[in-house]
Amino acid sequence: MITTNLTISQLASSAPKAIRETEEVGVRGITRNGKAVAFLVSRDVMESILETMELQKNRELMALVKADKAGRIKFTTLTDEE
């Protein structure tokens, strides 16, 4: 059974297995004395995080997101043209 957290000892004893499992679950917490001290993150999750950070640097896009959340954006339905 795959758990989301690993102890440092578990990671040290089987890093390759932990990495394979992280690819499946996305993120694994690494704990010491029951407290999360680090994380293993899959490539897919990391790429998603980096993409989100890149989008957040776009001030115009973020202004549109804020306007949408505030209900100030009006959407219209587009028709398909053949």
Sequence and secondary structure as in RCSB ss.txt:
>XXXX:A:sequence
MITTNLTISQLASSAPKAIRETEEVGVRGITRNGKAVAFLVSRDVMESILETMELQKNRELMALVKADKAGRIKF
TTLTDEE
>XXXX:A:secstr
   SEEEHHHHHH HHHHHHHHHHHSEEEEEETTEEEEEEE HHHHHHHHHHHHHHT HHHHHHHHHHHTT    
       
